[in-house]
Amino acid sequence: MSALAVAPSALSRLSTELYLRPKLLLILLLAPPLLWLGVIYLGSLLALLLQSFFYIDPFSGTIVHEFSLATYEQLFTRANFDIFLRTTTMAAAVTVAAAVLAFPVAYYMVRYASLRMKALLYLGVMLPLWSSYLVRVYAWKLILAKEGIVTWFAEQAHLVWLLDALLAVPVVGGPSLSISYIGTFLVFLYIWLPFMILPVVAALERVPASLTEASADLGAHPAQTFRKVIFPLALPGVVAGSIFTFSLTLGDYIIPGIVGNSRPFIGQAVYQLQGTAGNIPLAAAFTIVPIVVMAAYLMVARRMGAFHAL
């Protein structure tokens, strides 16, 4: 009976102490997540950064644990620089295409769609995210294959010549869409498009309809209203969506491994170097590259107000 009486009393005193010392309460609440973030996430990044300053001995093939920039020098060899250029070009292309496709969809959802249609469009945007990532990628592998539905449709529409001309384009073409940069681009665009649409919708919903009405009352054409009123105010949403599409494309290694040719992207290079090749320092140096790129990108995005649209 006395133990039961003591327990509530102790809890009451503890509750009073925490109430009187809000800073202590804040520290206790934030300590677990901050420890997890600091030790597990930032700690692993720091270990990765340290590994990138080591190098592989060319004779023994072992890792030399001495500070050196030799590994970073390897990033600027022709083969490794091509990997960086290939990945960033694909990420930029996917981001621009996603913005072009997402904006009219988002604008229709915000300005013209009824509540029922808007709900259906939201469902259509979100529905692919509820299925397995790998299932969607492999489904596109079959769709883009030489015996897939795209080729069948081209045959039915007598557009095989157009498909062949597209596949004959140097660099981006290939034997079929599933073994080409065009196919890789299409799959990236499909997978990450919802991450562009949703921030743009959020940004457009913040644009008051009264501004567009005032623009029309002042004699502006619809194109002028879009260029000088709507787009500048919605731009933070586009930039916010580009953070997702650009970063996710930059670090992905599954899609290029399933759809595309044998030329690796950064994610594939990191996987191969730390797995098959056992070159941990070069894999770590490759991993630092997208971190630096995204850090610079996020600074620019912050200046453009992208974080307000998230």
Rosetta blueprint (number, residue, H / E / L):
1 M L
2 S H
3 A H
4 L H
5 A H
6 V H
7 A H
8 P H
9 S H
10 A H
11 L H
12 S H
13 R H
14 L H
15 S H
16 T H
17 E H
18 L H
19 Y H
20 L H
21 R L
22 P H
23 K H
24 L H
25 L H
26 L H
27 I H
28 L H
29 L H
30 L H
31 A H
32 P H
33 P H
34 L H
35 L H
36 W H
37 L H
38 G H
39 V H
40 I H
41 Y H
42 L H
43 G H
44 S H
45 L H
46 L H
47 A H
48 L H
49 L H
50 L H
51 Q H
52 S H
53 F L
54 F L
55 Y E
56 I E
57 D L
58 P L
59 F L
60 S L
61 G L
62 T L
63 I E
64 V E
65 H L
66 E L
67 F L
68 S L
69 L L
70 A H
71 T H
72 Y H
73 E H
74 Q H
75 L L
76 F L
77 T L
78 R H
79 A H
80 N H
81 F H
82 D H
83 I H
84 F H
85 L H
86 R H
87 T H
88 T H
89 T H
90 M H
91 A H
92 A H
93 A H
94 V H
95 T H
96 V H
97 A H
98 A H
99 A H
100 V H
101 L H
102 A H
103 F H
104 P H
105 V H
106 A H
107 Y H
108 Y H
109 M H
110 V H
111 R H
112 Y L
113 A L
114 S L
115 L H
116 R H
117 M H
118 K H
119 A H
120 L H
121 L H
122 Y H
123 L H
124 G H
125 V H
126 M H
127 L H
128 P H
129 L H
130 W H
131 S L
132 S L
133 Y H
134 L H
135 V H
136 R H
137 V H
138 Y H
139 A H
140 W H
141 K H
142 L H
143 I H
144 L H
145 A L
146 K L
147 E L
148 G L
149 I H
150 V H
151 T H
152 W H
153 F H
154 A H
155 E H
156 Q H
157 A L
158 H L
159 L L
160 V H
161 W H
162 L H
163 L H
164 D H
165 A H
166 L H
167 L H
168 A L
169 V L
170 P L
171 V L
172 V L
173 G L
174 G L
175 P L
176 S L
177 L H
178 S H
179 I H
180 S L
181 Y H
182 I H
183 G H
184 T H
185 F H
186 L H
187 V H
188 F H
189 L H
190 Y H
191 I H
192 W H
193 L H
194 P H
195 F H
196 M H
197 I H
198 L H
199 P H
200 V H
201 V H
202 A H
203 A H
204 L H
205 E H
206 R L
207 V L
208 P L
209 A H
210 S H
211 L H
212 T H
213 E H
214 A H
215 S H
216 A H
217 D H
218 L L
219 G L
220 A L
221 H L
222 P H
223 A H
224 Q H
225 T H
226 F H
227 R H
228 K H
229 V H
230 I H
231 F H
232 P H
233 L H
234 A H
235 L H
236 P H
237 G H
238 V H
239 V H
240 A H
241 G H
242 S H
243 I H
244 F H
245 T H
246 F H
247 S H
248 L H
249 T H
250 L H
251 G H
252 D L
253 Y L
254 I H
255 I H
256 P H
257 G H
258 I H
259 V L
260 G L
261 N L
262 S L
263 R L
264 P L
265 F L
266 I H
267 G H
268 Q H
269 A H
270 V H
271 Y H
272 Q H
273 L H
274 Q H
275 G H
276 T H
277 A H
278 G L
279 N L
280 I H
281 P H
282 L H
283 A H
284 A H
285 A H
286 F H
287 T H
288 I H
289 V H
290 P H
291 I H
292 V H
293 V H
294 M H
295 A H
296 A H
297 Y H
298 L H
299 M H
300 V H
301 A H
302 R H
303 R H
304 M L
305 G L
306 A H
307 F H
308 H H
309 A H
310 L L
